[in-house]
């Protein structure tokens, strides 16, 4: 999924007045979080996307991380507390699903570093 596809999908399911630049910033933020929390990257060392057509790192069917995160952030900034709590819960579940998938597929990068092995 590209950044442009995520923005288009989010606009189709939730009307909002936020600029694309804000949404793209949030996509960069979640890409950084995925790199750090799932792949154990050092904060700030994961490059940000340079184009809206660039593919995001999480593949289907786990790419719902992106639109659930954006909808959660839209609710946080322009919606209700209840809407944010609901959407953030959905996002957290999507994030956890992907983290568990990566752990099953590759093993835990953090756990492997403790054991002296590299991934």
C-alpha positions as CSV (number, residue, x, y, z in Angstrom):
1,X,0.0,0.0,0.0
2,X,1.3,3.4,-0.8
3,X,1.0,6.6,1.2
4,X,-1.4,8.0,-1.4
5,X,-3.6,4.9,-1.2
6,X,-3.9,5.2,2.5
7,X,-4.8,8.9,2.3
8,X,-7.4,8.2,-0.4
9,X,-9.0,5.4,1.7
10,X,-9.1,7.5,4.8
11,X,-10.7,10.4,3.0
12,X,-13.4,8.0,1.6
13,X,-14.4,6.6,5.0
14,X,-14.0,9.7,7.2
15,X,-14.6,13.3,6.2
16,X,-12.0,15.6,7.7
17,X,-10.5,19.0,7.1
18,X,-6.9,18.1,7.9
19,X,-4.2,18.8,5.3
20,X,-2.4,15.9,3.5
21,X,0.9,17.1,5.0
22,X,-0.5,16.3,8.5
23,X,-1.6,12.9,7.4
24,X,1.8,12.2,5.7
25,X,3.6,13.3,8.9
26,X,1.5,10.8,10.9
27,X,2.3,8.0,8.4
28,X,6.0,8.8,8.8
29,X,5.5,8.7,12.6
30,X,3.9,5.2,12.5
31,X,6.6,3.9,10.1
32,X,9.2,5.0,12.7
33,X,7.3,3.3,15.4
34,X,7.0,0.1,13.4
35,X,10.8,0.2,12.7
36,X,11.6,0.8,16.4
37,X,9.1,-1.3,18.2
38,X,8.8,-4.3,15.9
39,X,12.2,-4.4,14.1
40,X,14.3,-2.8,17.0
41,X,15.7,0.0,14.8
42,X,17.3,2.9,16.5
43,X,14.9,5.9,16.7
44,X,15.5,8.4,13.8
45,X,17.4,6.0,11.6
46,X,14.5,4.7,9.6
47,X,14.3,7.0,6.5
48,X,11.0,8.8,5.8
49,X,9.2,8.4,2.5
50,X,10.1,10.9,-0.2
51,X,7.0,10.3,-2.4
52,X,3.3,9.7,-1.9
53,X,3.6,6.8,-4.3
54,X,6.3,5.1,-2.3
55,X,5.3,1.8,-0.7
56,X,4.9,1.6,3.1
57,X,6.7,-1.1,4.9
58,X,3.8,-3.3,6.2
59,X,2.4,-5.7,3.6
60,X,-1.2,-6.7,3.2
61,X,-3.2,-8.0,5.1
62,X,-1.5,-6.2,7.9
63,X,-1.5,-2.8,6.2
64,X,-4.7,-1.9,8.1
65,X,-2.2,-0.5,10.7
66,X,-1.9,2.7,8.6
67,X,-5.5,3.6,8.1
68,X,-6.6,2.6,11.6
69,X,-3.7,4.8,12.9
70,X,-4.8,7.8,10.8
71,X,-8.4,7.4,11.8
72,X,-7.4,7.2,15.4
73,X,-5.4,10.4,15.1
74,X,-8.2,12.2,13.3
75,X,-10.5,11.3,16.2
76,X,-7.9,12.5,18.6
77,X,-7.6,15.9,16.9
78,X,-11.1,16.6,15.6
79,X,-13.4,14.0,17.0
80,X,-14.7,12.8,20.3
81,X,-12.9,11.1,23.2
82,X,-15.1,8.0,22.7
83,X,-14.3,7.9,19.0
84,X,-10.6,8.1,19.7
85,X,-10.8,5.4,22.3
86,X,-12.6,3.1,19.9
87,X,-10.3,3.7,16.9
88,X,-7.2,3.6,19.0
89,X,-8.2,0.2,20.3
90,X,-8.7,-1.0,16.7
91,X,-5.3,0.4,15.8
92,X,-3.6,-1.2,18.8
93,X,-5.1,-4.6,17.8
94,X,-3.8,-4.2,14.2
95,X,-0.4,-3.2,15.5
96,X,-0.2,-6.2,17.8
97,X,-1.3,-8.6,15.1
98,X,1.5,-7.5,12.9
99,X,4.0,-7.6,15.7
100,X,2.9,-11.2,16.5
101,X,3.2,-12.1,12.8
102,X,6.7,-10.8,12.6
103,X,7.7,-12.6,15.8
104,X,6.3,-15.9,14.4
105,X,8.0,-15.4,11.1
106,X,11.4,-14.1,12.2
107,X,11.6,-14.6,15.9
108,X,11.8,-11.6,18.2
109,X,14.6,-9.2,17.1
110,X,14.9,-7.9,20.6
111,X,15.1,-11.4,22.0
112,X,17.7,-12.5,19.5
113,X,20.0,-9.5,20.5
114,X,19.8,-10.6,24.1
115,X,20.9,-14.0,23.1
116,X,23.9,-12.7,21.1
117,X,22.4,-13.6,17.8
118,X,21.7,-11.2,15.0
119,X,18.6,-11.1,12.8
